[in-house]
Amino acid sequence: MIERIDVGTRMSKIVKHNGVAYLCGQVGDGDTVADQTRDCLSRVEALLTKAGSSKEQMLQAQIWVASMDDFAEMNAVWDAWMPEGHAPTRACGESKLARPDLKVEIIISAACS
């Protein structure tokens, strides 16, 4: 069975299937990549909770940064947020994001109830 949560015309915020929650890409507010990453991760956490999951249950993360010059700054925020021993598989690449003010977007898949 497929369960869609917060369904819109273009996308759902969460899709659950076979014990996995797939979150839509999250971006954050702020002037710096650190600010945007912190806000983005708080949004990820809220969606994980809504999906019946948590950051300890993350399976995979895909991270897009507008510039690899921001990689270390984004990683510092990510590392502080990540519970020790629960790191998901992860990929990070540079990409032109949907708006010029965006510096980071994070996409998460996680085990869920």
N, C-alpha and C positions, 0 to 999 in steps of 0.2 A: 504494500500500500504506500502511496505517496501522499504526504501531508504538506500543504503549502501554507505558510503563515505570512500575514501582511502582504496579501497579493495585490499588485497593481496592474496596470495595463501592460507595462514594459517588463516588469520582473516581480518576483517575490523576494522578500527580505530573507526568508529562510525556507529551504526545502528539506524535508526529512524523508529518508528512505532507508530501510533495512538497518536501522540503528545508527545512521550517520546523518548529521545536520550539515547542510551546505549553506554558508552565509553569503549574502551578496557582498560585493566589495564595499569597504567602509573607508571614508575619508574623514578628516577632522578639520576643525577651525584653528586658526592661529597664524602668527606671522612667520614662525620658524618651523623647520621640520620636526624639532623636538616637541613643540607645542601641538602641532598637527598630529604627530604620532601618539602622544598622550591622549588627546581627545579621541582619535580613531580607536585606540585600544579600549577606552572606556565604552565606546559604542559597541565594539566587538563583544566585550564582557556582558553588556546588557542583552545583546542578541543571543549569546550562548545561554544565559540564564533563561531567556524566553523559550529557547529550544530544549530546555531540560538538560543542559550540558554545563561545562565550565572550562576555564583555561587549562585545567589539569587533564582534560579529556581531548584536547586538540590533537588532530591527526596530521594535518598539513596546513602550512601557511604559504601563500603566494604574496609577495610584497613587491610593489612597483614604486620606485622613486623617480621623480622628475629629473634628478641629477645624481649620479653616483658620487658627486662631491659631498652629498648629504648622507652617504652610507654610514659612516662612523657615528654621526649624531643620532640617526634613526636607531642604529643598533644599541646605543647606550640606553635609550628609553626602552626598547624591546627587552634587553637583557635585565633591566631593573624590574620589569613587569612580569617576566617569565618565572613561574615557580620552578625551583631547582629540581632537576630530575624529570621534568615533564615536557621538555622541548619537543615540538612536532618536527616532522620533516619540513624543510623550508627551501624556497627559492626566492631570490631577489634579483630584479632586473631594472634597468633604466627604461622609462617609457614616457612618452608625451601623455599627460593625463587629461581628463575631460575639460578642465578649466586651467587657465594659466597661473592662477594663484595656488593651485593644489601642488603639494610637494610629495605626498605619499598616499598610497591606497593599499589596503590589506584585505586579502580574501582568505577565509578560514573554513576548513572542514573539521568536524569534531564528532566523536562518539556521543550518542545521546540516549535518553530513556524513551 
